[in-house]
Amino acid sequence: MAWDTEETRRRLKEAAIVEFGERGPDATMAGIANRAGINKERLYNYFGDKRALFQAVLSEQLQQLAVAVGEPEGGLENIGEFAGRTFDHHQEHPELVRLLLWEALSREPPVDEAARGAHYQDKVARYAAAQRDGTLDDEIDADYAIFMVVALAAWWVAVPQLARLLTGANPDNPAERARRRAAVVRAVERIMLPVEKAVADGAGDTVA
């Protein structure tokens, strides 16, 4: 019987995302293969060891985020709505944040460090240029500001227990999710846009 190589790899990666998301470094290659319904030896043949598999699935999840969210439509003056789309992606794909948290807890070098570093440095350079031309506010350095945008969009998923304790709200409620999204958009506008632009964009908005 011929094997569908791409389908097999897809099933293994999907199983790995779940297992790593739930168990982090305690995930096993046997458990991943079992969840996928595929022989463990095939998992080793395709991905090598467990660290290499973790790297593969995290890199792919980050690439999917970049494709899904893209760049701010209409330019960086729409940074608030860009943050809102990023928030949406994390709400719909919480496994990415879980993988990033396990990466942080491992204290090992970042996955795909060279490529990710180049990507973020390019982003910092573009945001810094937008600060210089007045599109973005320059009170907070571009690298720090971008970090805050990332945190605001992802942290609701990263610490759901804290979110529930603070808000007392069910995150699965559509109205609550819309309120959280609006808060992220508005906060990012306040951080990233010049004061007069942030005030104008937020006129009439509410997150209550």
RAZI-V296736 format. One record per pair of residues at least 4 apart in sequence whose C-alpha atoms are under 6 Angstrom apart, sorted by the first residue. I is the first residue (numbers start at 1). J is the second residue. D is the distance in Angstrom with one decimal. If there is no record, write none. Layout:
i: [I I]
j: [J J]
d: [D D]
This chain:
i: [11 12 15 15 15 16 16 17 19 19 20 20 21 21 21 23 24 30 30 33 33 44 47 55 55 64 65 66 69 72 72 72 72 80 80 80 81 83 84 84 86 87 89 90 113 124 124 124 127 128 130 130 131 131 131 131 136 136 136 137 137 137 140 151 156 164 164 171 179 182 183 183 188 189 189 190 193]
j: [36 36 32 35 36 20 32 21 23 27 24 27 95 98 99 27 102 34 40 38 40 48 53 59 111 68 69 70 86 76 78 79 82 185 188 189 185 185 181 185 153 153 93 94 117 128 142 143 142 142 135 136 135 136 137 138 192 193 194 192 193 194 145 155 160 168 169 177 207 207 187 207 192 193 198 198 198]
d: [5.6 5.5 5.5 5.8 5.4 5.8 5.4 5.8 5.8 5.7 4.4 5.7 5.9 5.3 5.6 5.1 5.6 6.0 5.8 5.2 5.1 4.6 5.4 6.0 5.6 6.0 5.9 5.5 6.0 5.6 5.8 5.8 5.0 4.4 5.4 5.1 5.9 5.9 5.8 5.4 5.9 4.4 5.9 5.2 5.7 6.0 5.7 5.5 5.9 5.3 5.1 5.5 5.8 4.5 5.6 5.1 5.6 4.7 5.8 5.4 4.9 4.4 5.9 5.5 5.9 4.9 5.6 6.0 5.4 5.7 6.0 5.6 5.8 5.3 5.5 5.6 5.4]
